[in-house]
């Protein structure tokens, strides 16, 4: 077979059934072979960065390898921000990139693609010659999984037309890891935990993936410890009476009070970045025990008192056995008063509404949306000032929350949401995006969502500005007009693409907008544009910086 057919065959041999792509000279025939010969779902994006973000959204929603494909030269340079996003998030992906023919140094789109990719932190796997295609594809897939990052599979165009004797490589199997902890390290950690008077358990995405919920709840009972989560474990302890919710910059007032009094944090599967620790302020006066399956995550952002490498479920269950054997008595940190405060807390009353006729308070809008949008949903949040509110939307399962701000870049949310929606077509996908991010990377790709017939609900927080920059200029007493923008009529543009639309200019418009969502046409995305005052700073609970 020809080289491009061999690439397609090798990908299929590794269970690839969905590829997001922008086709060009360097990858056209690989894409054609995937679709025609193998029935792979080939999703065409309007921009290469969006194709990579779609693959990442798909990977996050499925837990499988994400695959994108782009052409050489500008096709690859266009992916740079998206590649860095994937690196920052540790998402296993393979980006199949064409390269210019080796013999043509004067090709208009020739550049050092290895150096370009290396600068992003992504891996680079060259296809060495036609005979090594199967091996090199297999290596790229293995590396993406083991290195937890995107790997660019680089394929010179001339190799794609070489004849090759194809020999299949077996698909990789990745058995679930259930790693037990080192006894000495665990003993040290338990010494800290058992001697604490006011412990708190914090669960992150690693605990979610381990399925450690029940074990951590039982550990919390044994310790008398309230429960909290990082952002990526949102809702993990939903329904538990001593659930503090988010630990970090988005902590609510009641949680903030309890976390301030805690003397020990027992952290499972969370990296303790500056958002989870509120710039380390939440670690003051506390001893920290960190449990993670990945040793690189321990001490990554802060130095902890004890680090335990192991699976969250296995370690938590071992801790429970050790506490029981020692006849350890739970702390008195869980009080009836704390339980009452948590039960009575209503986030909708935690701020003063600043809505008026012409603009809605984003905090009030988000609380209303949380109740009115389909409860069985996945939520994707773009980056921007609005995200401080949007990230407080609830989800039934932590894995239903997909973020696109690992690199702090706006404009990646729409494509990430499309990938997630393709992955889970029976689940409504809610995308929260700001007007700046929507203009930068969302509007053009909305047509892709329409073409695919996705159940996508776009909530557009429109403050007519680059909001974070607007606030900075105002805070410095400077003219904010440079951050203000006169955008087109978003609803009119979306309607022309084939979307249902609704505009929210006041609180009285929300119910009508939700009626449109409730009665939406199957296979027809919905865009809801909400007018926001650029001077109303998003800060639901008052803990944001």
N, C-alpha and C positions, 0 to 999 in steps of 0.2 A: 504494500500500500504506500501511498505518498505520505510525506512527513506531516502535513496538516491533518490528515486522517488519523495518523498514529497519535498525535497529540489529543485529538478528540476521544479516540478509543481509550487512551490511558486515563483520561479524566473520568470517563464513564466507568472504567474498571475500579475506580476509587469512589464509586457511588455518587458521583456528581450528577444531579438531575435538574439543577437550576443555575443559570449563568446570567449575570447582568453585564451588559456590554454597550460600548459604542464601537461600531465596526469601521475599520479603515483598511488600508492596503496591508498592514502587517498582521491582522488577525481575522480578516474577512472570511477566509476559507476554513479556518478552524471553527468559527462560529457557524458557518453554513453546514459543515459536517456534523457538528453537535446537534443542530436542529433537524436536518434532513435525515441523516443516517441513524441517529440514536434517539430522536424524539425528546431531546433535552429542552426544557422550557428556557428559551432565550429571550430575556427581557431587555428591550432597547431603551437606553437612557438618552437624554439630550446633551449630556456633558459627562466627560470621563470621571470627574470627581464624584458626580452623582451615582454613576455606576458602581464605584467602589463603596460609597456609603450605603447604597441599596444592598450590596452583598453583606455589609456589616450588620445592617438592620435585620436581614434574613438570618444571619448566623446567630445573632443575639436571641431572636425569636424561636429558633429551632434547636439551638445548642449544637449545630453541625458546622462543618466547614463552609464558609462563604466563598464564592468564586465570582470574580469579575474578569472582564477581558477588554483590553484597549490596544490601540495601534502604537506604532513607534513614534519617537520624537515628541511632538506636541501632545499626542495622545497620552503619553506617559507623564510629561511635565504637568499636564492638567490635573493629575491625580495627587499631587504632592500633599496638599492640606488633608485630603481624605486618608492618605496613607499614614500620615502622622497621627490622625485621629485614631486609626486602628491600632497603631503602636501604643499610644497612650492608654487605650482601653484593654490592651492585651487580647485582641480578638484574632483567633486563627482564621486566616484567609489566604487564598492563592489568587494572585492577580496575573492572568495570562497576558503577557505583553509581547507584541511583535517587536522585532528590531530590524534595522536596515540591513541589506545584504552585506556580508562581510567583505566582499570584493569591491564594493562601491563606496570608497571613502568620501566621495564628493556628493553623495546623496543629500538632497536638501534637508532631510529630517534626521541626519546622522548626529549623534552626540554620545557622550560616555554615559550610558544608561546605568551602569553599575555605580558610578560615583553619585549620580543623581539619587538613586534609591538608597544608597548607604547614608546619605545626609538625612533621610527621614527616620532612620532607625529601623526600617523594614529589612527583611532578609532578601537576598538576591540569589537566585538559583538559575545559572545558565543551562540551556540545553546545548551540550557540547558538540554533538553531531547527530545525524539522523539515527544512527544505530543505538544511541543512548537515550532516546526520547522517553521510553517507558520507565527507565531507571531514574531519569532526571525529574519526571513528573512525580513519581513515587517519593523521591527525596524531598521535593517541594512540599508535598502534602504532609509528610512526616515532620518536617521542620516547622511548618505552620502550627501543628498541634503541640509539638514538644517545646517550641520556643514561645508559644502564645503571642504570636504577632503575624501581620501580613508577610507573605513571601512572594516576591515578584519572580515569576517563571519567565525567563527571557529567551525568546525564540527568534533567531535571525531568519529573515524571509527566505533566503536561499535554501535553508534546511527544510522548509515546509514543502518544497517541491522535489526533494530527493526521494528515491525509492528506498523502502526500508522493509526488512524482514521483521515483522512485529512479534515480540514475545511478551505476553502479558505478565505483569507483576501482581502478586496477590494484594487484595485490598488490605489496608492496615486495620488491625483490631486494637482497640484501646480499652482494656478492661478497667472497670471502676476501681479507683484506688481507695483502700480502706486502711490507711497507714496508722499503726499504733504509735504512741509517743515513747520517747526515750524515758526509762524509769527515773533516772536521776533528775532530768529536767522537769518531769512531772512532779516529782517529790518537792522540788524547790518551789514550783508554782503553787502547789497545794499548801505549802507552809504559809505563803502570802495570803492565799484565799481564805484559809481556815481561821487565820488570826484577824481578819477584817471585821469591823463592826457594821459597816454600811456598804456592802458590795452591790454592784450593778453588773448585769450581764448585757453585753453588746454584741449583736449578731450582724454580720455583713453578708455579701453575696456568696462568699465561700461556704458559710453555714447553710444558706438557702440551697445551693447546689448539692450539698452533702445530705440534705433532707433531715437536718438536725433539730427541727422545731420541737418535737416531742421531748427529745433528750434535754434540750436547753430549758424547756419549761420545767421538767422534773429537777434539773440542777438548780434552777431558780427557787423552786419550792424548798429544796434541801438547804440552800444557803439563806433563804429569806431575802432574796435579791430581786428588786424590780428588773424589768426587761426593757431593753431599748434596741434600736437598730441603726445601721448606717442608711444613707439614702437608698442604696441599691438593694436593701432588704426591706423596703417600705411595706408595711402591712404584715410582716412575718409573724408578729405576735397579736394580730387582730383578734379581739374577743377576750383576751386575757385580762383579768382585773387589775394587774399591776403592770400593764403595758404603758411605758412612758412615750412610746412613739419614736420619733427621730432623735438621734444623738448628734448634735452639731449645730451648725448655723441656723438650721430650721427647727430647732427644738422649741416647743411651746412653753408657756410660762410655768405651768405645773411641773413639767419635766425639768425645766431649768432650775427650779428650786430644789428638786430631789438630787439632780446631778451635782449641784454645788455642795451638797452635804455628803456625797458619797466619798468613801476613803479607798475604794478599790474597784477597778474596772477589769472584768474578765471578758476578753474580746475574742470572738470566734469568727474567723474568715473576713476580717475587715482590715484594711491597710492603714487606718488612722491617719489619713491625709489631713490637710489643714481645714477642710470643710467639716469632716467628721469630728475633729477635735475643737472646732471654732478657734482656729489659729492657736491651738494647744492650751487655750484658757481652760478648757474642760478637764485638763489633766492635772491642774494645779492642786497640790495637796493629796494626790491619789497615787497609789501603787498600781501598776498596770501589768496584767498577765495577758499575753497575746498568743493565741492558738491559730495556726494556719498550716494548710497542707503544703504550701509553697514556702520554703525557707527564705526565699528572697524577699517575702513580704514582711518578715519579722524585722523590726528595727529599721524598716525602710524609710519612714518619715520621722519617727520619734524613737528615742531609746527607751525600751521597756524594762521593767524589773525582772521579768521572767518570760522567756520565749519557749513555746512548745510546738514542735513540728509534728503534725498529725492530722488525721481526718476529724472534723468537728464532732461528728456523731460518736465515733469511737472514743475520743478523748473525753467528751462530756459524760458518756456512760461510765468510763473508768473513774472519773472524778466522783460520780455519785456513789460508786461502790466503795471508794476510799473514805468518803464522808460517812457512809453507813457503818463501815468497819470500825471507824474511830468514834462512833456514836456522837457525831457532831450535831449540835443544836442550831437551828436556823437563827439568824440575826433578827432583831426587832425592827429592821428598817421598813418592812412591810406593815404599815399601820392602817387601822380602819379609816383614819382621817385621809391618808393618801389615796386609798381606794375610793373613798367618797369624792374627793376632788377630781380624780381622773374620770369617774363616772359622770360627774356633773359638768365637766369642761366642754364648752362649745366654742370651737374656733371662730364661728361667725360673730361672736360677741367680744372677741379679743382686740378689736380695733374700732376706731370711729370711721364710719362710712363717709366717703367724700364724693359720692356720686352726685351729678346734677344733670339737668336736661342738656344733653350734648356730649356727655362723657360719663362712663361708669367707672367706679372704683375697681381696679383690677382684683383686689382682695375679695370684695363682695361678689364680683362676677365669678371668680374661681369657686367660691363656696356654693353658689347657686348651680354652677355647672357640675360640680361634684355630685350633687343630688339628682340633677335632671338628665344628665347624659346616660347612655346605656351603662348599667352597672357591670355587666359582663363585657369587659373592654380591655384593650391594651393601649397604653398611653405612651406617646413619644414626645419628648420635649426638646426643642431647639435651644440654642444659647441666646442670651439676651437678658435685659433687666427684668422682663416679665417672668422669667423662669423661677424667680423666688416665690412667686405665687403658684405658677403652674405645677411645680414640683410637689406641691402639697395635695394634688389630686390623688384620690385613693385608687388602689387597684386590688383585685381579689387575690392576686398572687404576686409576690415581688418580681417574678420573671415577666410579668405583664408590663413593667415599667422599662422603657428603653430610652436611654439618653444619648445625646450627640454632642456633648460639650467637653469631652476629655481634653481637647486642645484649646478650649475656650473660643472656638471659631463659630460665628453665626452663619446660618445659611445651609447647614448640613441636615436639618431636621426633616424636610420634605422627602428627600431621597431615602433617608434612614427609615422613615415611616412607610414609604412604598415597599421597601424590602421586607419590613416586618409584616405588612399587610399581605404581600404575596405569600409569605411563609404561613400565615394563619388566616386564610380567606374567610373562614366562618365567624371570625371574631371582629367586631367593629374596632377600627383603629382610630384613636383620637390623637391628632397632632396639634400641639400648642406651639405657636410660632409668633415672633414679633414682625412688625412691618419691614424693618430693615433686613432681617434674615430671609423673609419671604421674597423680597425684591432681589436679594443677592443670589439665592439658590433655590427658591421655591416655586415662583410663578411659572417658569417654563416647564418644570417637571410635573406641575399639576395636570398638564395635558396627558402625561404618561399614565397618571392615576385614572383619568377618564378613559383612556384607551384600554386599560386593563380591567375596567369595571370594578374598581376596588371599593370596599365599604370603608371609606375614609372620611372622617369628620375633621375638618381643619378649623381650629379656633385661632383667629388672627387678632392678636392684641396690637391695635394700631394707635400709637401715640404721635404719629406724624414726625418721627424723629429717630435718630440713633439715641435711644433713651439714656443709656449709661453715660454717654458723652455729654448729653444735654445736662444731666444732673451735675456732672463735674464742672461744667462751665458756669452753671448757676451758683454752685457752691463757692467758686472762686470770684464771684461778683463780675463775671465776664459776660459778654453778649452771646447767648446760646444759639443765635440764628444759624450759625454754621452747621449745627447738628440737626436743624429742622429740614423737613422735606415735604414737597407737595406731590404726593403720590397719585397715580391714576385711580380710577374708581375700581377697587379690587373686586367688588361684587359683579360689576358689569363685565369685567374681563373674565372672571371665573364662569359666569353664565354663558359667555360666548364660547367657552371651551366645552360646555356641556355639564356644568355643575348646578346643583340647587344651591341657593344662597339666602342669607339672612343678614340684616344689619342691625346692630345693637348700639343705639345712641343714648339710651337711658334704661333704668332698671325695668321700666314697663315693657321694654322690647324683648326681654329675655324669654318670657313664656312663649311668645310667638315664634321665636327662633328655635326653641326646644320642640315646638309642635312640628316644625319643618324637619327636624332631626328624627322625631318619632315616626313621622309619616314619609320618610325619605324613600325615594325610588330605588329598588335593589339595583346594584351595579352603577349607581350614580353618586359620585362624591358630593359632599356638602361643604361649603365654605361659609363660616360665620365670622363676620367682621365686627369687632367691638371697638368703639371709639374710646380711647384712654387719654386722660390729661397727662401731658409729659411732666408736669410738676408734681404729680401725686406719686411719691416714692413707694414702691412695692416693699412692704415690710409687715407681713401678716402678724407675726408674733413679737416683733420688736427686737429680735436677736441678730438681725442681719447686719453685716458690715458693708 
